[in-house]
Amino acid sequence: MDKAENKAYHVKTDGFHGELFFPVEDKYSGKALICFGGSDGKFELTRMLASVFQSHGLTTLALAYVMEEGLPRQFSCIPIDFLETAAIRLHDMGYKKIGLWGISKGAELALTAASFLPGLVNAVVAVAPINTVCQGFTKEKGISIVSGSSWSFHGKEVAYTPYGMEKFPLGRVFWKSIQARELTMYDLYRPLVLNPNPAAVIQVEKITGPVLLISAKMDTMWPSELAAEQIINRLQNYSFPYFYQHLSYDYGGHLFVPMESHLTKFFKGDRWKNKENGRKARMDSLVKTLEFISRW
């Protein structure tokens, strides 16, 4: 059987920017996954992720939320509405269960969006997550902090935890990254994870479906393992009625993607003596994710 033809969507005509990957054989009838990347803002990585899930028989929508035509150019008050529109479209197409898969900044979006869209979103996989909505920033001419939240919903800014500084600490990040021999912003985000604005903590207990958190102990970009533990504690405290799990891997870096990518080598968890163990960990996360999806 020939490979099914993908379908493209655009903000101007459809209300969101994405590409829908249809599997040749649908092994997860009635289910669809919306996946998106992190703060690199590159849609190509998201498309590669969608093709991985497609190859395993899952209908997957690669969604862009920044940097593409019709979308914001900076990570500031990005409308969650784009994702809402995409989920509604998939439901209208006959998919009864919609899941979200996001990594890093995309994990922040996945958890936040699911908490705002009960019933519309039915499961979340958050890779290298964080437990709070963060302040906005822009990557034009380097990195600069932007006043206000990273996200908005129906025209209203989502509460956020500020960085507590006016300018991005480029010098400090540069020096710490040289010492670590990889890009790290761990020290910048650790206070946000441990002492977030109470109003900005992601209300994961409002998610209407199972939650899978995936982190790597060697992730030094930001404290994703610590954040995942905070999220699990909140789910426990609220007696969350759905299945939830945190998979913490010994190897692998911040770009913990379930596929082969030359970009993973930029992190020590996937480099040198850790290369093979990092690859095995990331591939194991794919197996565990597909098992999780089969139980929606």
C-alpha positions in Angstrom: 0.0 0.0 0.0 1.3 3.5 -0.8 2.1 5.9 1.9 -0.9 8.1 2.8 -0.6 11.7 1.7 0.0 14.2 4.4 -2.3 17.2 4.7 -1.0 20.8 5.4 -2.9 23.5 7.4 -2.2 27.2 7.5 -3.2 29.9 10.0 -4.9 32.1 7.4 -7.2 29.3 6.1 -7.4 26.9 9.0 -6.6 28.8 12.2 -3.4 26.9 12.9 -0.2 25.9 11.2 0.5 22.1 10.9 0.9 19.0 8.9 -1.2 15.9 9.5 0.7 12.6 9.0 -1.7 9.7 8.2 -0.3 6.2 8.8 -0.6 3.5 6.2 -2.2 1.2 8.7 -4.0 2.9 11.6 -3.1 0.9 14.7 -4.7 3.3 17.1 -8.2 3.7 15.7 -10.0 6.8 16.9 -6.9 8.4 18.4 -4.7 11.2 17.1 -1.6 12.8 18.6 -0.6 16.5 18.3 3.1 17.0 18.7 5.3 20.1 18.8 8.9 21.0 19.6 10.6 23.4 22.0 12.2 26.8 22.0 14.4 26.1 19.0 11.2 27.0 17.1 12.0 24.8 14.2 9.1 23.1 12.5 11.3 20.6 10.7 12.1 18.7 14.0 8.4 18.5 14.8 7.7 17.1 11.4 10.4 14.5 11.9 8.8 13.5 15.3 5.4 13.2 13.6 6.8 10.9 11.0 8.2 8.6 13.7 4.7 8.2 15.3 3.2 7.9 11.8 5.6 5.0 11.1 4.2 3.2 14.1 0.6 3.5 13.0 -0.5 6.6 14.8 -2.2 9.6 13.1 -0.1 12.6 14.2 -0.4 16.3 13.6 2.9 18.2 13.6 1.9 21.6 15.0 3.9 24.8 14.8 3.1 27.6 17.4 5.9 30.1 16.7 8.2 31.3 13.9 6.0 30.1 10.9 3.8 32.2 8.7 0.9 33.8 10.6 2.4 32.8 14.0 4.2 34.9 16.7 7.9 35.6 16.1 8.7 35.5 19.8 7.8 33.4 22.8 5.5 36.0 24.3 1.7 35.6 24.8 1.6 32.8 22.2 -2.1 31.9 21.8 -3.0 28.4 23.1 -6.0 29.0 20.8 -4.0 27.6 17.8 -3.8 24.2 19.6 -7.5 24.4 20.6 -8.5 24.9 17.0 -6.3 22.0 15.8 -7.8 19.7 18.4 -11.3 20.7 17.5 -10.5 20.0 13.8 -9.3 16.5 14.7 -12.4 15.8 16.7 -14.5 16.9 13.8 -12.6 14.5 11.6 -13.8 11.6 13.8 -10.9 11.2 16.2 -12.5 10.7 19.6 -9.3 10.9 21.6 -6.7 13.6 21.2 -3.3 13.5 22.9 -0.5 16.1 23.1 3.2 15.4 22.9 5.6 18.2 23.7 9.3 18.6 24.6 10.9 21.3 26.7 9.0 24.6 26.0 6.6 22.3 24.1 6.1 20.3 27.3 5.2 23.5 29.1 2.7 24.2 26.4 1.3 20.6 26.4 0.6 20.6 30.1 -0.7 24.1 30.2 -3.0 23.6 27.1 -4.4 20.4 28.4 -5.2 22.1 31.7 -7.2 24.7 29.8 -8.9 22.3 27.4 -10.6 19.6 29.6 -12.5 17.1 27.5 -11.0 18.3 24.3 -7.5 16.9 25.1 -7.5 13.4 26.5 -3.8 12.6 27.3 -0.4 14.3 27.6 3.2 13.2 27.1 5.5 15.9 28.4 9.2 15.4 27.7 11.8 17.4 29.7 8.9 19.2 31.3 8.6 22.2 33.7 6.0 22.7 36.3 5.2 26.4 35.9 4.3 28.8 33.1 7.4 30.9 32.4 8.0 34.5 31.4 8.2 35.3 27.8 11.4 35.9 25.8 12.6 36.6 22.2 15.5 35.0 20.3 15.9 37.9 17.9 19.5 39.2 18.1 20.3 36.8 20.9 18.0 36.1 23.8 16.1 38.9 25.6 13.5 38.7 28.3 10.1 40.0 27.4 7.6 41.4 29.9 4.6 39.2 30.3 3.8 35.5 29.9 4.9 33.0 27.3 1.2 32.1 26.7 -2.3 33.5 26.3 -5.7 31.9 26.0 -8.8 33.5 24.5 -7.1 36.9 24.5 -6.0 36.8 28.2 -2.5 36.4 29.4 -1.8 33.2 31.3 -0.3 33.8 34.8 3.5 33.2 34.8 6.6 33.0 37.0 9.0 35.9 36.3 12.7 35.4 35.9 13.3 38.0 38.6 15.6 40.1 36.4 15.3 42.7 33.7 18.0 41.4 31.3 18.9 37.9 30.2 22.1 36.8 32.1 24.0 36.0 28.9 27.4 36.2 30.5 26.5 33.9 33.3 24.8 31.4 31.0 27.9 31.5 28.7 30.3 30.9 31.5 28.2 28.1 33.1 27.9 26.4 29.6 31.7 26.5 29.1 32.2 24.9 32.5 29.5 22.2 31.7 30.7 21.8 28.1 27.1 22.0 26.9 24.4 24.7 26.9 22.9 25.0 30.3 20.3 27.3 31.9 19.8 25.0 34.9 20.6 27.7 37.5 18.3 30.2 35.8 15.3 27.9 35.9 15.9 26.1 39.2 14.4 29.0 41.3 11.3 29.0 39.1 10.8 25.3 39.5 11.3 25.4 43.3 9.6 28.7 44.1 7.1 29.4 41.3 4.4 32.0 41.4 1.5 30.0 43.0 -0.9 31.4 40.3 1.4 30.2 37.6 1.9 26.6 38.6 0.4 24.5 35.9 -2.9 23.1 37.1 -2.2 19.6 35.9 -5.0 18.2 38.1 -7.5 19.7 35.6 -6.3 17.5 32.7 -8.9 15.0 31.7 -6.8 12.0 30.9 -3.6 10.2 31.6 -0.2 12.0 31.9 3.2 10.6 31.0 6.3 12.6 32.1 9.7 11.8 30.7 13.0 13.3 31.9 16.7 12.5 31.8 18.9 12.8 34.9 21.7 14.3 32.7 19.5 17.1 31.5 21.3 20.3 32.5 19.4 22.7 30.2 16.7 23.1 32.9 15.7 20.9 35.9 13.2 18.8 34.1 13.5 15.8 36.5 12.9 18.1 39.5 10.0 19.7 37.8 8.5 16.3 36.9 8.7 15.3 40.6 6.9 18.5 41.5 4.2 17.7 38.9 3.8 14.2 40.3 3.5 15.5 43.8 0.7 17.9 42.7 -1.2 15.0 41.0 -0.9 13.0 44.1 -2.1 15.8 46.3 -5.1 16.3 44.2 -5.9 12.6 44.0 -5.7 12.7 40.2 -8.1 10.1 38.9 -6.3 9.1 35.8 -3.1 7.1 35.2 0.1 9.1 35.6 3.8 8.2 35.5 7.3 9.8 35.5 10.0 8.0 33.6 13.4 9.2 34.7 16.3 8.0 32.5 19.9 7.9 33.6 21.2 8.8 30.2 20.2 11.2 27.5 20.2 15.0 27.4 17.6 17.8 27.2 16.7 16.9 23.5 15.3 13.6 24.6 13.6 12.8 21.2 12.5 9.2 20.3 14.5 9.1 17.1 17.9 9.5 15.6 19.0 13.1 15.4 22.4 14.7 14.9 21.2 17.5 17.3 21.3 15.2 20.3 25.1 15.3 20.3 25.1 18.9 21.6 24.2 17.5 25.0 26.6 15.4 27.1 23.9 12.8 27.9 24.1 11.7 24.3 27.7 12.3 23.7 31.0 10.4 23.9 30.8 7.5 26.3 27.1 8.3 26.9 26.1 8.1 23.2 24.9 4.5 23.0 23.2 4.6 26.4 21.5 7.9 25.6 20.3 6.4 22.3 18.9 3.3 24.0 17.2 5.5 26.6 15.5 7.6 24.0 14.4 4.6 22.0 13.0 3.0 25.1 11.0 6.1 25.7 9.3 5.6 22.3 8.3 2.1 23.3 6.9 3.3 26.6 5.1 6.2 24.9 3.4 3.9 22.4 2.4 1.6 25.3 1.0 4.6 27.1 -1.0 5.7 23.9 -2.4 2.2 23.6 -3.9 2.5 27.0 -5.7 5.8 26.5 
